[in-house]
């Protein structure tokens, strides 16, 4: 009884599901292919055959290669205030940096040499100033006692005054070289 009831129910379903050859052709001509108005076989399109396989667990190895151009969101032009060779870089590509952060260390031997040279020139000019000051003091003493001529006094005075300028210049140069060394050679 159960078998006959099952056959009675399933048999009409099988006939309805399969349909006839004429029904599918008339549906294709109506714009309704397999699966309705948006089905895969309507409007003269060919149907695609599909291969079914059992479900298995595994890894998918698929590579996607694409080509294109990448544009940066923000482009910042970095121009150094001094030029020299970079000896150490403190940040990597893509790192976030703050204003005033040291990004790299440059070769600082040039700054050290400039600072050393400025200091030695300052010392030389101080020695020359002391020598010319002593010479002027002697010449003034002789001039005041009438033992020296006006020309000798004027030469000593001019030499003394001209010795003051290099001391000031090399003092300024030493100060600026020291600041550059501290600022750029960290």
ChimeraX attribute file (.defattr): number of C-alpha atoms within 10 A of each C-alpha:
attribute: neighborCount
match mode: 1-to-1
recipient: residues
	/A:1	6
	/A:2	7
	/A:3	8
	/A:4	9
	/A:5	9
	/A:6	10
	/A:7	12
	/A:8	11
	/A:9	11
	/A:10	11
	/A:11	10
	/A:12	10
	/A:13	12
	/A:14	10
	/A:15	10
	/A:16	9
	/A:17	8
	/A:18	10
	/A:19	11
	/A:20	10
	/A:21	8
	/A:22	9
	/A:23	10
	/A:24	17
	/A:25	14
	/A:26	12
	/A:27	18
	/A:28	20
	/A:29	12
	/A:30	12
	/A:31	16
	/A:32	19
	/A:33	22
	/A:34	16
	/A:35	11
	/A:36	13
	/A:37	15
	/A:38	12
	/A:39	15
	/A:40	16
	/A:41	20
	/A:42	22
	/A:43	16
	/A:44	11
	/A:45	11
	/A:46	9
	/A:47	12
	/A:48	8
	/A:49	6
	/A:50	6
	/A:51	5
	/A:52	6
	/A:53	6
	/A:54	4
	/A:55	6
	/A:56	6
	/A:57	5
	/A:58	6
	/A:59	6
	/A:60	6
	/A:61	5
	/A:62	6
	/A:63	6
	/A:64	4
	/A:65	5
	/A:66	5
	/A:67	5
	/A:68	5
	/A:69	5
	/A:70	6
	/A:71	7
	/A:72	7
	/A:73	5
	/A:74	6
	/A:75	7
	/A:76	6
	/A:77	6
	/A:78	6
	/A:79	7
	/A:80	8
	/A:81	7
	/A:82	9
	/A:83	9
	/A:84	13
	/A:85	10
	/A:86	11
	/A:87	10
	/A:88	11
	/A:89	11
	/A:90	9
	/A:91	13
	/A:92	9
	/A:93	5
	/A:94	6
	/A:95	6
	/A:96	7
	/A:97	11
	/A:98	7
	/A:99	5
	/A:100	6
	/A:101	9
	/A:102	13
	/A:103	13
	/A:104	15
	/A:105	16
	/A:106	18
	/A:107	17
	/A:108	18
	/A:109	12
	/A:110	13
	/A:111	18
	/A:112	17
	/A:113	13
	/A:114	19
	/A:115	21
	/A:116	15
	/A:117	16
	/A:118	22
	/A:119	19
	/A:120	14
	/A:121	19
	/A:122	21
	/A:123	15
	/A:124	15
	/A:125	21
	/A:126	19
	/A:127	14
	/A:128	18
	/A:129	21
	/A:130	15
	/A:131	14
	/A:132	21
	/A:133	19
	/A:134	14
	/A:135	17
	/A:136	22
	/A:137	16
	/A:138	14
	/A:139	22
	/A:140	20
	/A:141	14
	/A:142	15
	/A:143	15
	/A:144	11
	/A:145	9
	/A:146	10
	/A:147	11
	/A:148	14
	/A:149	11
	/A:150	13
	/A:151	9
	/A:152	15
	/A:153	21
	/A:154	14
	/A:155	13
	/A:156	21
	/A:157	19
	/A:158	13
	/A:159	17
	/A:160	21
	/A:161	14
	/A:162	13
	/A:163	20
	/A:164	17
	/A:165	13
	/A:166	17
	/A:167	20
	/A:168	14
	/A:169	15
	/A:170	21
	/A:171	19
	/A:172	14
	/A:173	19
	/A:174	21
	/A:175	15
	/A:176	15
	/A:177	21
	/A:178	18
	/A:179	14
	/A:180	17
	/A:181	19
	/A:182	13
	/A:183	9
	/A:184	17
	/A:185	16
	/A:186	12
